[in-house]
Amino acid sequence: MTRHALIAIALMVAGCGSARRSEPLVGTPPLDQKQQHGQVLFHKFCHQCHPYGEAGLGPAINNNPAPMAAFRLQVRSGLGAMPAFSDAIIPDHDLDQLLDYVSALREHGD
């Protein structure tokens, strides 16, 4: 392998660690029906970059103190490497439920 390939692999492996600074979450938070649907949506759209709300390809979101309005803006407009998800992809009522699930993740981590 070339030196550049080895450096790239090392950087990818280093980026897979969690940036979560609190104790790991144990189990799943108790979810109401809306949050359960939000969990399904989270796994469809978010889990690959934010596994279980932890850092992965994207930053951790389950211990992020930003208000839900900031999360909504991030989902709709996308910033940096995060793609934008329009209302055609995630309708507003689904986004509300997804954010309810993220909120439950955050509360469960306290």
JOWOCOR-V96336 format. One record per residue. N is the residue number from 1. RES is the residue in one small letter. PSI is psi as a letter, one per 40 degrees, with the letter a starting at -180 (999 if undefined). D_FIRST is the distance of its C-alpha to the first C-alpha in Angstrom with 2 decimals. Layout:
BEGIN
n = <N	N>
res = <RES	RES>
psi = <PSI	PSI>
d_first = <D_FIRST	D_FIRST>
END
This chain:
BEGIN
n = <1	2	3	4	5	6	7	8	9	10	11	12	13	14	15	16	17	18	19	20	21	22	23	24	25	26	27	28	29	30	31	32	33	34	35	36	37	38	39	40	41	42	43	44	45	46	47	48	49	50	51	52	53	54	55	56	57	58	59	60	61	62	63	64	65	66	67	68	69	70	71	72	73	74	75	76	77	78	79	80	81	82	83	84	85	86	87	88	89	90	91	92	93	94	95	96	97	98	99	100	101	102	103	104	105	106	107	108	109	110>
res = <m	t	r	h	a	l	i	a	i	a	l	m	v	a	g	c	g	s	a	r	r	s	e	p	l	v	g	t	p	p	l	d	q	k	q	q	h	g	q	v	l	f	h	k	f	c	h	q	c	h	p	y	g	e	a	g	l	g	p	a	i	n	n	n	p	a	p	m	a	a	f	r	l	q	v	r	s	g	l	g	a	m	p	a	f	s	d	a	i	i	p	d	h	d	l	d	q	l	l	d	y	v	s	a	l	r	e	h	g	d>
psi = <i	i	d	d	d	d	d	d	d	d	d	d	d	d	e	e	i	h	e	h	e	a	i	i	i	h	a	i	i	h	h	a	d	d	d	d	d	d	d	d	d	d	d	d	d	d	d	d	d	g	h	f	e	i	i	b	d	i	i	i	e	e	f	h	e	i	i	d	d	d	d	d	d	d	d	d	d	h	i	b	e	h	i	i	h	i	d	d	d	g	i	d	d	d	d	d	d	d	d	d	d	d	d	d	d	d	d	d	e	999>
d_first = <0.00	3.73	6.54	8.20	6.29	6.74	10.15	10.98	10.54	12.58	15.11	15.59	16.27	18.57	20.37	21.36	23.92	27.53	29.40	32.63	34.67	37.51	37.90	36.05	38.21	39.81	40.98	41.83	44.52	47.78	47.66	50.51	50.41	49.13	46.32	45.40	45.02	43.04	40.70	40.12	39.41	37.08	35.01	35.00	34.12	32.84	31.39	27.87	27.43	30.11	30.06	33.62	34.13	31.45	28.54	25.47	24.04	27.47	29.69	32.07	35.36	37.47	38.15	38.31	41.89	41.99	44.97	44.61	45.61	42.39	40.39	42.42	41.72	37.97	37.98	40.15	38.62	34.98	33.49	29.99	27.47	30.30	31.88	35.65	37.62	40.90	44.14	43.47	40.36	41.74	45.53	47.22	48.82	45.45	43.89	46.82	46.09	42.35	43.26	45.85	43.13	40.94	44.10	44.66	41.14	41.90	45.30	43.98	41.60	44.54>
END
